[in-house]
Every structure is written in structure tokens, then in C-alpha cells.
Amino acid sequence: MNVARRLVAEGLGTAMLLAVVVGSGIMAERLAGGNVAIALLANAIATGAGLVALILTFGTISGAHFNPVVTLSEALQGKVPGREVAPYILVQVLGAFAGVAAAHGMFGVALFFASEHVRTGPAQWWSEGVATFGLIAVIIGCSRSRPAVTPFAVAAYITAAYWFTSSTSFANPAVTLARSMSNTFAGIRPADAPGFIIAQVIGAALATAVFCWLYPAAPAGATVAGTVAPGDFAAPPR
């Protein structure tokens, strides 16, 4: 696939993802009448539904990473050439900010304005590490065992992680940066973003190491009908 097409797909997909996350957060907050639980539920469902649709749409073009730590993990696995890592991350970040602006425009608010939503402290940093560890674990585990279900598994995990983490599972440095410029339900203070990003990178690195060990790359031809049997991972006899 042409590199330009992959980069456009990554940027556009990330922008659409942020439009879903931020736009649904604004709509949920406006309609929930102050009930934060209802607003979070609506935000989570919309994000999960949007994510599976976007992965299915862009996955065959760019891999549908929409996330710098996913790109870095894929590069460590040898699935993304090193020369493409920086361009991927750049378009993801630019796309994320574009998505925030698009969401704000739809709801008649300033395109960018710094968030005042406090999200900091050891519990939230730990949550981001756990959330990102789980995201990379799902991606590696499913893509190496049941690749056909990966989009659905990733979306289901993110929907769940909105609820089982105190940080509501950003699990994405590009998303974190862009949401710092949204003083809405989905926002995060700019001062709190670095702590989230550090935790996300650590969680992704650990998950990549652990799950590449648990799921060694399958040999050529091992995938049949979207499923790889565990025995197919065994190293060939010497």
C-alpha cells in the first residue's frame, strides 16, 4: 500500500475517532442532566461503536493504529518500518487535534480551549498504565490468534476500560494531547497530560514484551479462516 495512503488513513481515522470521543462526551453531558454515570455510559458506548467501525474501515489500509503506542509496539514487532514510525505518530497527533476541532465546531464551542478537568495522581497514572497494557495485550493476542475478531475485541476492551479504570482509559498519547485542548467532559488539564503519556508508554512497552513472548509470531501459512491454533506457534524442530 502506498505510504501516502497509509498516512492519510491514519490521520483521517484518528481525527474521526476524536470527533466521536469528544463529540459524544459533549452530547452526553448536555443530555444527562448532571448525571455523570449516564454521561460516561453514553460516551463509552459511542466510543466503542465508533472505534470498531473505524478499525474496520481503515484497518486494511494503515492498520488502523490511531495511537502512537500501538505504532511503536508494531514497529518493535517488525510490522512497521522504522522510517514510517515518526510520520505515523505525526499524522496521528495532527489528526487528533483536527478531530477535537471538528467536534467543537459541531457543538458551537471554540475550536481549541485548554481543559480544566483535573486528572492526576498515582491512581490515575496506574490506571493509564493498566489500560494501555490491556489494550496492547488485546491487540497482540487477538491479531496473532483470531485476527478476524481484533476490531471487535479492541472496541469491547476500550468500552469496558472506560468503567474499570479511574482515568476512564485514554490509553493513547495522541488522544491525551488533543483532549487537553477540550474543556469538556472528555478533557484533561494540559499539566496532567505528561503523567498520562509516561504511564501509557510504560504500559505499552511491558505488554509488548509479555505478549510477544506469550504469542510468538506464527509461521507463514499458519492462519486458517482467521484462527491460529496454539500448536502453530511452536518452533519447528531443529
C-alpha positions in Angstrom: 0.0 0.0 0.0 1.3 3.5 -0.9 2.8 5.3 2.1 0.8 8.4 1.4 -2.5 6.5 1.5 -1.5 4.9 4.8 -0.6 8.2 6.4 -3.8 9.8 5.2 -5.8 6.9 6.5 -4.1 7.1 9.9 -4.7 10.9 10.2 -8.3 10.7 9.0 -9.1 7.7 11.2 -7.6 9.4 14.3 -9.5 12.6 13.5 -12.8 10.7 13.2 -12.0 8.8 16.5 -11.5 12.1 18.4 -14.6 13.5 16.9 -16.5 10.5 18.3 -14.9 10.7 21.7 -15.2 14.4 22.3 -18.5 14.9 20.4 -20.2 12.1 22.3 -18.8 13.5 25.5 -20.3 16.9 24.9 -23.7 15.5 23.8 -23.8 13.1 26.8 -23.0 15.8 29.2 -25.7 18.1 27.8 -28.4 15.4 27.8 -27.5 13.6 31.1 -28.9 16.4 33.3 -25.9 16.3 35.6 -25.9 12.5 36.0 -22.2 11.7 35.4 -22.7 8.0 35.3 -25.2 8.3 32.4 -22.9 10.7 30.6 -20.0 8.3 31.0 -22.1 5.3 29.8 -23.2 7.2 26.7 -19.6 8.3 26.0 -18.3 4.8 26.4 -20.9 3.2 24.1 -20.4 5.8 21.4 -16.6 5.4 21.6 -16.7 1.7 21.4 -19.1 1.7 18.5 -17.2 4.3 16.6 -13.9 2.5 17.2 -15.0 -0.8 15.8 -16.4 1.0 12.7 -13.2 3.0 12.2 -10.9 0.0 12.6 -12.9 -2.0 10.1 -12.9 1.0 7.7 -9.1 1.8 7.8 -7.6 -1.4 9.1 -6.7 -2.8 5.6 -5.1 0.5 4.6 -3.0 1.6 7.5 -3.5 -1.0 10.2 -5.8 1.5 12.0 -3.4 2.2 14.8 -4.8 5.7 15.6 -2.4 5.6 18.6 1.4 6.3 18.8 2.0 3.5 21.3 0.3 1.0 19.0 2.6 2.1 16.2 5.6 1.8 18.4 4.6 -1.7 19.5 4.0 -2.7 15.9 7.5 -1.3 15.0 9.1 -3.3 17.8 7.4 -6.4 16.3 8.8 -5.6 12.9 5.4 -4.9 11.4 6.1 -1.2 10.7 9.3 0.0 9.0 11.3 2.3 11.3 11.3 5.1 8.8 7.5 5.2 9.0 7.1 5.5 12.8 7.7 9.2 13.0 5.3 10.1 10.1 2.6 7.8 11.6 2.9 9.5 15.0 2.9 12.9 13.5 -0.3 12.4 11.5 -2.0 10.7 14.5 -1.3 13.8 16.6 -2.4 16.2 13.9 -5.5 14.1 13.2 -6.4 14.0 16.9 -6.3 17.8 17.2 -8.3 18.1 13.9 -10.9 15.7 15.4 -11.2 17.8 18.6 -11.7 20.9 16.4 -14.4 19.1 14.4 -16.3 18.0 17.5 -16.1 21.5 19.0 -17.4 23.0 15.7 -20.4 20.7 15.7 -21.4 21.9 19.1 -20.7 25.6 18.7 -17.8 25.9 21.0 -14.3 27.4 20.5 -12.2 25.1 18.3 -9.5 24.8 21.0 -9.5 25.8 24.6 -7.4 24.3 27.4 -9.1 21.8 29.6 -9.6 22.4 33.3 -10.6 18.8 34.0 -8.1 17.6 36.7 -6.8 14.0 36.1 -3.7 13.4 38.0 -2.2 11.4 40.9 -0.7 7.8 41.3 -4.1 6.1 41.0 -4.8 7.7 37.6 -1.3 7.1 36.3 -1.5 3.5 37.4 -4.9 3.3 35.7 -3.4 4.5 32.4 -0.6 2.0 32.6 -3.0 -0.8 33.2 -5.4 0.4 30.5 -2.7 0.7 27.9 -1.1 -2.6 28.9 -4.5 -4.3 28.3 -5.0 -2.5 25.0 -1.7 -3.8 23.6 -2.4 -7.2 25.1 -5.7 -7.5 23.3 -4.2 -6.3 20.0 -1.3 -8.7 20.1 -3.2 -11.6 21.5 -6.1 -11.3 19.1 -4.1 -10.4 16.0 -1.9 -13.5 16.5 -4.7 -15.9 17.4 -8.0 -14.7 15.9 -7.2 -11.7 13.6 -10.8 -11.5 12.3 -12.2 -10.5 15.7 -9.5 -8.0 16.6 -11.5 -4.8 15.8 -14.4 -6.1 17.9 -12.1 -7.1 20.8 -10.3 -3.8 20.8 -13.6 -1.8 20.9 -15.0 -4.0 23.6 -11.9 -3.6 25.7 -11.9 0.2 25.4 -15.6 0.3 26.2 -15.0 -1.7 29.4 -11.9 0.2 30.3 -13.9 3.5 30.5 -15.6 1.9 33.5 -12.9 -0.2 35.3 -10.2 2.5 35.3 -10.3 5.7 37.4 -8.8 7.6 34.4 -11.5 6.4 32.0 -8.8 4.8 29.8 -7.3 7.3 27.5 -4.6 4.7 26.6 -3.3 6.9 23.8 -0.8 9.7 23.8 -2.3 11.5 20.7 -5.7 11.4 22.3 -4.3 12.6 25.6 -2.6 15.6 24.0 -5.7 16.6 21.9 -8.1 16.2 24.8 -6.0 18.6 26.8 -7.4 21.3 24.4 -11.0 20.4 25.1 -12.6 21.9 28.2 -15.4 19.4 28.1 -16.5 16.1 29.7 -13.7 14.3 27.8 -10.9 16.8 28.6 -7.7 16.6 30.7 -5.7 19.6 32.0 -2.5 20.2 29.9 -0.4 19.9 33.1 -1.8 16.4 33.7 -1.1 15.1 30.2 2.6 14.2 30.7 1.9 11.8 33.6 -0.7 10.0 31.5 1.6 9.7 28.5 4.5 8.4 30.5 2.3 5.7 32.1 0.9 4.8 28.6 4.3 4.3 27.1 5.4 2.1 30.0 2.3 0.0 29.9 2.6 -0.5 26.2 6.3 -1.5 26.4 5.6 -4.1 29.1 2.6 -5.5 27.2 4.6 -5.8 24.0 7.3 -7.7 25.8 5.0 -10.0 27.7 2.5 -10.8 24.9 5.1 -11.3 22.2 6.5 -13.9 24.5 3.1 -15.5 25.1 2.2 -15.3 21.4 5.3 -15.9 19.3 4.8 -14.9 15.7 3.0 -17.6 13.8 4.9 -19.2 10.9 3.9 -18.4 7.3 0.6 -20.2 6.4 -0.4 -20.9 10.0 -3.5 -18.7 9.8 -6.6 -20.6 8.6 -10.0 -18.9 8.5 -8.9 -16.1 10.8 -7.7 -18.5 13.6 -4.3 -19.8 14.5 -4.2 -22.9 16.7 -1.8 -22.7 19.7 0.2 -25.5 18.3 1.0 -23.5 15.2 3.2 -21.2 17.4 5.6 -24.0 18.3 9.1 -23.5 16.9 9.9 -26.0 14.1 12.2 -28.9 15.2 15.9 -28.4 14.7 
